[in-house]
Amino acid sequence: MCFITADKDGLSSYTVPHMEQYKISSDDLLLFATIAEQGSLVRAAETLDMPKATVSRRLSKLEADLGQQLLVRTTRRLNLTEFGQVFL
């Protein structure tokens, strides 16, 4: 769960409660950022020079560790969830 607030100027800020409790490696952060940037697990795997299965497995583990889905995956596209946008 994340909280969205707006200040007096209408600028939004996002807070993820207890984010400090998560032990996320810099490799996992890079993996997720690359997936989001590339918009595809296949392109992210190519960019990171690793098998697509490894990218998919690590993303699933990251989501399980966070207890939140980061991406909505379909056969044709990836979309960041609200939590994924905040996490990025």
N, C-alpha and C positions, 0 to 999 in steps of 0.2 A: 504494500500500500504506500502511496506517496501523497503528499499534500501540496496543493497548488495555492499560492497566495498572490495577491496583487497589491502593490504599494500605491501611494496616492497618485502617482503618475501613470498608473495602469500597467506597470512592468511586472511581469510574473516571475515568481521564483518557485523552485521546486525543492522539496525536502524529502529525503527518504529516511524515515525514522530508523535509528539504530544501525545505520550503514556501517558504523565502525565495528560492528560485531562480525562482519563478513571478512574472511581471509581470502582475498582475491589476489592472485599473482599478476605481475605486470605482463606476463605472457598471455594470460587469459584476457586481460584488458586490451592488449594489442590484437588478439584474435577477434574479439567482439568488434572493436573499432574497424578492423579491416573488413569484416563481413558487412558491417553497416555501410562503409565507404564504397565497397565494390557492389553491393546490392545482390550478391549471389554467393552461395557457398562454393560453387565451382571456381569462380574468379578469385575468391578469397584464398582458396586452397592453392591455386596457381601462383598468386602473389606471395603467399607464405611458403611456397615450395613444400607442400605437404599433401598427403592424400585427402580427398574429399571426405572419406569416412572418418579420418582423424579430426578434421575440422568439425564435422557434424557431431561426433561423440563428445568432443571438448565443449562445444556450445551447449549440448544437452546437460552435461555435468555442471557447467557454470549456472545454467538456469535452475537445476536441481539444488545446487548449493545456495543460491539466492532465494529459492522458493518462489520464484516469479518467472514468468515467460518474458523473454526479451524481444523475441521476434514472432510474428505470425508468418508461417511458411505455407505457401501454396506451391503447386507444381510450376507456376510461372513467375512468381515474385516473392520477395521478402518485404515485410513492412515492420517497422519498429512498433512495439507496443508503447503505451504511455510510460510504463516503467523503463522500457528500453531507451526511450528518448531521454529520460531523466538520468539513467545510468551512464549513457554515452557522454 
